[in-house]
């Protein structure tokens, strides 16, 4: 695989240690290599969609917990997460609609997991942030020891996909706890927290570009930070003014974010179908 540290953009090629792509040749049989990957290309559009899903997960989780209660909301979140992950694992290749729907449910359930640890169990955000950090480190270590790569463009086997989604879930839980830690425990507020994480997410990008930080390390560092970044701004828009927010409501904010995500995913789905169709068939 060839990767670039410029904005974490990546281009699929051949990964060291990754299984070879199917040999497809002959008239009308040309495909882009990414067609066999189970995850999307990392582009600017990827990061925009990812940040929007983190914000939607935060406000949707809060909305459902308030309307349905934490137990019913948690059960629905778990059911939705399992259903979408089953669809994702059964897919033979990357599907924008299935993949991003699964990401949204991971975002919703990851928020619920972090909130339950704090609100129900009473674990301080300082403790849950450390615990989720250790959990993420353990998953990444096990993934690397097992597969000798953490590249997201090597996700072409069930075991690597399982490691990938375990990592994604851990990043969402960690990001939720971290965002609540800065906004609530440290009393920065949601807007200031959002600005803070906007600055922090530029660090791995700049380190990858100018300090030659490993692209995979830069990717996962930024991936973790997208969660508190999106969630902080979404909370700021949704919570009432007495909590230093704009007071738009978690329901309306979730709806607007859902529409934006649906539009971006629809665009990606159309673009993906075009690149997956043989050149000869499109001419």
C-alpha positions in Angstrom: 0.0 0.0 0.0 1.2 3.5 -0.8 0.2 6.1 1.8 0.7 9.8 2.1 0.9 11.9 5.2 -0.7 14.8 3.3 -4.0 15.0 5.1 -3.9 11.3 5.8 -4.8 10.6 2.2 -4.1 7.0 1.2 -4.1 5.0 -2.1 -4.6 1.3 -2.1 -1.8 -0.8 -3.6 -0.1 -3.8 -2.2 0.3 -4.1 1.6 3.3 -5.9 3.1 1.9 -8.9 4.8 -1.6 -8.5 3.2 -3.1 -11.2 1.0 -2.9 -10.6 -2.7 -5.9 -9.2 -4.6 -7.8 -11.5 -6.9 -6.2 -11.6 -10.3 -8.8 -10.2 -12.7 -7.9 -9.6 -16.3 -9.3 -9.8 -19.7 -11.7 -7.6 -21.7 -14.2 -5.7 -19.4 -12.6 -7.1 -16.3 -10.5 -4.3 -15.0 -11.2 -3.2 -11.5 -9.6 -0.7 -9.1 -7.7 -2.5 -6.3 -9.8 -0.8 -3.7 -12.9 -2.7 -4.9 -11.8 -5.7 -2.8 -11.2 -3.7 0.4 -13.8 -3.7 3.1 -13.2 0.0 4.0 -13.2 3.2 2.1 -10.3 5.2 0.6 -9.1 7.8 3.1 -9.8 11.1 1.5 -11.0 14.5 2.6 -14.6 13.3 2.0 -13.8 10.3 4.4 -12.8 12.7 7.2 -15.8 15.0 6.7 -18.2 12.1 6.8 -16.4 10.6 9.8 -16.6 13.9 11.8 -20.3 14.2 11.0 -21.1 10.7 12.2 -19.3 11.3 15.5 -21.5 14.4 16.0 -24.7 12.5 15.1 -23.8 9.6 17.4 -23.4 12.0 20.3 -26.6 13.9 19.9 -28.7 10.8 18.8 -27.5 8.9 21.9 -28.5 11.8 24.1 -31.8 12.2 22.4 -32.8 8.5 22.6 -31.7 8.2 26.2 -33.9 11.2 27.1 -36.9 10.1 25.1 -36.8 6.3 25.7 -34.7 6.0 28.8 -31.1 4.7 29.0 -32.0 1.0 29.2 -34.4 0.9 26.1 -32.1 3.3 24.2 -29.1 1.1 25.0 -30.9 -2.1 23.9 -31.9 -0.5 20.6 -28.4 0.8 20.1 -26.9 -2.6 20.7 -29.4 -4.3 18.4 -28.7 -1.8 15.6 -25.0 -2.1 16.1 -25.0 -5.9 15.9 -27.4 -5.9 12.9 -25.2 -3.5 10.9 -22.0 -5.2 11.8 -23.5 -8.6 10.6 -24.3 -6.9 7.3 -20.8 -5.4 7.1 -19.1 -8.7 7.8 -21.3 -10.6 5.3 -20.5 -8.1 2.5 -17.9 -9.3 0.1 -16.4 -5.9 -0.5 -16.8 -2.3 0.6 -20.3 -0.9 0.4 -20.6 2.8 1.3 -24.2 2.5 2.6 -23.5 -0.5 4.8 -20.1 0.7 6.0 -21.2 4.2 7.0 -24.4 2.9 8.6 -22.3 0.6 10.7 -20.1 3.6 11.6 -23.1 5.6 12.7 -24.3 2.7 14.9 -20.8 2.4 16.4 -20.9 6.1 17.1 -24.3 5.9 18.8 -23.4 2.8 20.9 -19.9 4.0 21.7 -21.5 7.1 23.2 -23.9 5.0 25.2 -21.1 2.8 26.5 -19.1 5.8 27.8 -22.2 7.5 29.2 -23.3 4.4 31.0 -19.9 4.0 32.6 -20.1 7.5 33.9 -23.8 8.1 34.7 -25.0 4.7 35.7 -21.8 3.1 37.1 -20.4 6.4 38.4 -16.9 6.0 36.9 -15.2 9.4 36.5 -14.3 10.5 33.0 -10.7 10.7 34.1 -10.8 7.0 34.9 -12.9 5.9 31.8 -10.5 7.9 29.5 -7.5 5.9 30.9 -9.4 2.6 30.8 -10.6 3.1 27.2 -7.0 4.3 26.2 -5.6 1.0 27.6 -8.3 -1.0 25.9 -7.5 0.7 22.5 -3.8 0.1 23.0 -4.4 -3.6 23.9 -6.5 -4.1 20.7 -4.0 -2.4 18.5 -1.2 -4.4 20.0 -3.1 -7.7 19.5 -3.9 -6.7 16.0 -0.3 -5.9 15.1 1.1 -9.0 16.8 -1.4 -11.2 15.0 -1.3 -9.5 11.5 2.0 -7.5 11.5 0.1 -4.5 10.1 -2.4 -1.9 11.3 -3.2 -0.6 7.8 -6.9 -0.1 7.1 -6.3 -1.0 3.5 -5.3 -4.5 4.5 -8.8 -5.3 5.7 -9.5 -8.3 3.5 -9.8 -11.1 5.9 -12.5 -11.7 8.7 -9.9 -11.6 11.4 -8.5 -8.3 10.3 -12.0 -6.9 9.9 -12.8 -8.0 13.5 -9.7 -6.2 14.8 -10.6 -3.1 12.7 -14.2 -2.9 14.1 -13.0 -3.6 17.7 -10.5 -0.7 17.2 -13.2 1.6 15.8 -15.6 0.9 18.7 -12.8 1.6 21.2 -11.9 4.9 19.5 -15.5 6.0 19.8 -15.8 5.2 23.5 -12.4 6.8 24.2 -13.3 9.9 22.2 -16.6 10.3 24.0 -15.0 10.0 27.4 -12.2 12.4 26.4 -14.6 15.0 25.0 -16.8 14.9 28.2 -13.6 15.1 30.3 -12.5 18.3 28.7 -16.0 19.9 28.4 -17.3 18.8 31.8 -14.6 17.7 34.3 -12.0 20.3 33.2 -14.8 22.9 32.5 -13.7 24.0 29.1 -17.2 23.8 27.7 -18.2 22.3 24.4 -17.2 25.1 22.1 -13.7 25.5 23.6 -13.3 21.7 23.6 -14.3 21.6 19.9 -11.7 24.3 19.1 -9.1 22.4 21.1 -9.6 19.2 19.3 -9.6 21.0 15.9 -6.1 22.2 16.8 -5.0 18.8 18.1 -6.2 16.9 15.0 -3.9 19.0 12.9 -0.9 17.7 14.9 -0.7 14.2 13.3 -1.4 15.7 9.9 1.5 18.1 10.2 3.7 15.5 11.8 3.1 13.2 8.9 3.9 15.8 6.4 6.9 17.5 8.0 8.3 15.0 10.6 7.7 11.8 8.6 5.4 10.3 11.3 4.3 6.8 10.2 1.1 7.3 8.1 -0.7 4.5 9.9 0.1 6.0 13.3 -1.0 9.4 12.0 -4.2 7.9 10.7 -5.2 6.3 14.0 -4.2 9.3 16.1 -6.5 11.5 13.9 -9.2 8.9 13.9 -9.4 9.0 17.7 -9.6 12.8 17.7 -12.4 12.9 15.2 -14.7 11.6 17.9 -14.3 14.4 20.6 -14.0 16.9 17.8 -17.4 16.1 16.2 -19.1 15.4 19.5 -18.0 18.7 21.1 -19.4 20.8 18.3 -22.6 18.7 18.1 -23.1 19.0 21.9 -22.5 22.8 21.7 -25.2 23.1 19.1 -27.7 20.8 20.8 -27.4 21.6 24.6 -29.3 24.5 26.1 -27.8 27.9 26.8 -27.5 27.2 30.6 -24.9 24.5 29.6 -23.1 27.0 27.3 -24.8 25.7 24.2 -26.8 27.1 21.3 -30.0 25.3 22.5 -31.0 23.9 19.1 -31.9 20.6 20.7 -30.3 17.2 20.2 -33.2 15.9 18.1 -33.0 18.6 15.4 -29.2 18.5 15.4 -29.3 14.8 14.9 -31.7 15.1 12.0 -29.7 17.7 10.2 -26.5 15.7 10.6 -28.3 12.6 9.4 -29.4 14.4 6.2 -25.9 15.6 5.6 -24.4 12.2 6.2 -27.0 10.6 3.9 -26.1 13.0 1.1 -22.4 12.4 1.4 -22.8 8.6 1.5 -25.1 8.7 -1.5 -22.5 10.7 -3.4 -19.8 8.2 -2.3 -22.0 5.3 -3.3 -22.5 6.7 -6.8 -18.8 7.4 -7.2 -17.9 3.9 -5.9 -20.2 2.2 -8.4 -18.7 4.2 -11.2 -15.1 3.2 -10.3 -16.2 -0.4 -9.8 -17.7 -0.8 -13.2 -15.4 -1.9 -16.0 -14.0 1.0 -18.1 -15.3 -0.8 -21.3 -18.8 -1.0 -19.9 -18.8 2.8 -19.2 -17.5 3.7 -22.6 
